[in-house]
Amino acid sequence: MAEPRIITIDGPAGVGKSTLAKRLAGRLGIAYLDTGAMFRGTALALGEGAWDWPEERLQAALAALRFSLAGTGADSRVCLGDACLGNEIRTEQVAMWASNIATLPAVRAFQKQAQQAIGRTTSLVAEGRDMGSVVFPRARPKFFLDASPEVRARRRLLQLREMGKPADLEEITASIRARDHQDRTRAAAPLVAAPDALVIDTGPLDIDGVFAVMVAAVG
């Protein structure tokens, strides 16, 4: 059996990683792994304050979680237990909880193990914060997408409005800046481009422009 093909897309919140990963996975006919959904699903399952739990309690709770992946391309779904994750994890509150637990070595070790287990049997486009730098170091190619907090906040505002959810641009911008700082400065696997990643500034490009660059690199 051929070794699964792994392509990684990393970067901060709001740079279009999810949209582009789904699109690229669809073009290649392989699965899309939304690792942000895995962190958010874990955060929601554990609940508020889990980042302050004693190590023993945290490890026991993590050991009870079982992730899997269903579908390909845009139809790919991250499942936790018997249910696939949906819009319940797409709130700013759950996003901050996920950022909080992502600072914990025990959570990152658990996520890495779960993600690598999926990648051992499934060709996929993995999207997240440290896919190319930590989780799948042998992936080819690797992409790192970036854009200013202001650009990303405007994109997130439109996203939330399309979902029919109330949103405030200043609050979203502040939240993105806070998450950026936490993600980039944490001790465990900080947000950083892998040395061999292709870095793309998505600010001046639309989705089609970024996708064209990625398709050319994939070959």
C-alpha positions in Angstrom: 0.0 0.0 0.0 1.3 3.5 -0.9 2.2 5.8 1.9 -0.5 8.4 2.5 0.2 11.8 1.0 0.3 14.6 3.6 0.1 18.4 2.7 0.2 20.9 5.5 -1.3 24.5 5.8 -0.4 26.5 8.8 -1.0 30.0 10.0 -2.9 32.2 12.4 -6.7 32.5 12.6 -8.5 34.2 9.7 -6.1 33.7 6.9 -8.3 31.4 4.9 -6.7 28.1 5.9 -10.0 26.2 6.2 -11.4 27.4 2.9 -8.2 26.7 1.0 -7.5 23.3 2.7 -11.0 22.1 1.7 -10.5 23.3 -1.8 -7.1 21.8 -2.2 -8.2 18.5 -0.7 -11.2 18.4 -3.0 -9.0 19.0 -6.1 -6.7 16.2 -5.0 -9.5 13.9 -4.0 -8.2 13.4 -0.5 -9.4 14.2 3.1 -9.2 17.6 4.8 -8.1 17.5 8.4 -9.3 20.5 10.4 -7.0 20.4 13.5 -8.5 23.6 14.8 -11.8 21.7 15.0 -10.0 19.0 17.0 -8.7 21.6 19.5 -12.1 23.3 19.7 -13.9 20.0 20.1 -11.5 19.0 22.9 -12.0 22.4 24.6 -15.8 22.2 24.4 -15.8 18.6 25.6 -13.6 19.4 28.6 -15.4 22.7 29.4 -14.4 26.1 30.8 -11.5 26.1 33.2 -10.0 22.8 32.0 -6.7 24.6 31.5 -6.5 24.9 35.3 -7.2 21.3 36.1 -4.7 19.1 37.9 -2.6 17.0 35.5 -4.1 13.7 36.5 -7.7 14.9 35.9 -6.7 16.4 32.5 -4.9 13.2 31.4 -7.9 11.1 32.3 -10.3 13.3 30.5 -8.1 13.4 27.3 -7.7 9.6 27.4 -11.5 9.2 27.0 -11.7 11.3 23.8 -11.7 9.5 20.4 -11.3 11.4 17.2 -11.9 10.2 13.6 -12.2 11.7 10.1 -15.0 11.1 7.6 -15.3 12.2 4.0 -13.1 14.0 1.5 -12.6 17.6 0.4 -15.2 20.0 1.6 -17.3 17.1 2.8 -14.6 16.0 5.3 -15.7 16.0 8.9 -13.9 15.7 12.2 -15.8 13.4 14.5 -15.5 13.1 18.3 -16.9 9.9 19.6 -20.0 9.0 17.7 -20.8 12.6 16.5 -19.2 14.8 13.9 -18.4 18.4 15.1 -20.5 21.3 13.7 -21.2 25.0 14.4 -21.3 24.5 18.2 -17.5 24.8 18.2 -17.5 27.9 16.0 -17.9 30.6 18.6 -15.3 33.2 19.9 -15.7 31.7 23.4 -14.8 28.2 22.3 -12.0 29.6 20.2 -10.4 31.2 23.3 -10.9 28.1 25.3 -9.1 26.2 22.6 -6.3 28.7 22.6 -6.0 28.3 26.4 -5.8 24.5 26.4 -3.4 24.6 23.4 -0.8 26.0 25.8 -0.8 22.8 27.8 1.9 20.2 26.8 -0.5 17.3 27.7 -3.1 18.6 25.3 -0.6 19.2 22.5 0.9 15.7 23.0 -2.6 14.2 22.8 -3.6 16.1 19.7 -0.3 15.3 18.0 -0.8 11.6 18.6 -4.4 11.7 17.4 -3.5 13.7 14.3 -0.6 11.4 13.4 -2.7 8.3 13.9 -5.2 9.7 11.3 -2.3 10.6 8.9 -0.8 7.1 9.1 -3.8 5.6 7.2 -5.3 8.6 5.3 -4.0 10.9 2.6 -5.0 14.4 3.7 -4.5 18.2 3.7 -3.9 19.1 7.3 -4.7 22.6 8.5 -3.7 24.1 11.8 -0.9 26.0 13.7 2.0 23.5 13.8 1.2 20.9 11.2 4.4 21.4 9.1 6.7 22.4 12.0 5.7 19.7 14.5 3.0 17.1 13.6 3.9 16.2 10.0 7.5 17.3 9.5 7.9 15.0 6.4 4.8 16.6 4.6 5.4 18.0 1.1 4.6 20.7 0.3 4.1 22.8 3.4 2.3 26.2 3.3 2.3 29.0 5.9 -0.5 31.6 5.3 -0.4 35.0 7.0 -2.2 38.4 7.0 -2.5 41.4 9.3 -4.9 41.2 12.3 -7.1 43.9 10.7 -7.5 42.0 7.5 -8.3 38.8 9.3 -10.8 40.5 11.6 -12.8 41.9 8.7 -12.9 38.4 7.2 -14.1 36.9 10.4 -16.8 39.6 10.7 -18.2 38.7 7.4 -18.0 35.0 8.3 -20.0 35.5 11.5 -22.6 37.7 9.7 -23.1 35.0 7.1 -23.8 32.5 10.0 -26.4 35.0 11.4 -24.3 35.6 14.5 -23.8 39.0 16.2 -20.3 40.4 15.7 -18.3 43.5 16.6 -15.2 44.4 14.5 -13.3 45.9 17.4 -13.9 42.9 19.7 -13.0 40.5 16.9 -9.7 42.4 16.2 -8.8 42.4 19.9 -9.6 38.7 20.2 -7.4 37.9 17.2 -4.5 39.9 18.6 -4.8 38.2 21.9 -4.9 34.7 20.3 -2.0 35.6 18.0 0.1 36.7 21.0 -0.7 33.5 22.9 -0.2 31.2 19.9 3.1 32.8 18.9 4.7 33.1 22.4 3.6 29.8 24.1 6.4 27.5 25.2 4.8 24.4 23.6 4.9 24.4 19.8 4.5 28.1 19.2 3.0 29.3 15.9 5.9 29.5 13.5 6.5 28.7 9.8 8.5 25.5 9.2 11.9 26.3 7.6 10.9 24.5 4.4 7.3 26.0 4.2 6.2 28.3 1.4 5.0 31.5 3.1 2.1 33.3 1.5 0.8 36.7 2.5 -3.0 36.4 1.9 -3.6 40.1 2.5 -3.2 41.4 -1.1 -4.6 38.2 -2.7 -8.1 36.9 -2.9 -8.9 33.2 -2.4 -8.4 32.3 -6.0 -5.0 34.0 -6.1 -3.7 32.1 -3.1 -5.2 28.9 -4.4 -3.3 29.3 -7.7 0.0 29.7 -5.8 -0.8 26.5 -3.9 -1.8 24.5 -6.9 1.4 25.5 -8.7 3.4 24.3 -5.7 1.6 21.0 -5.4 2.2 20.2 -9.0 
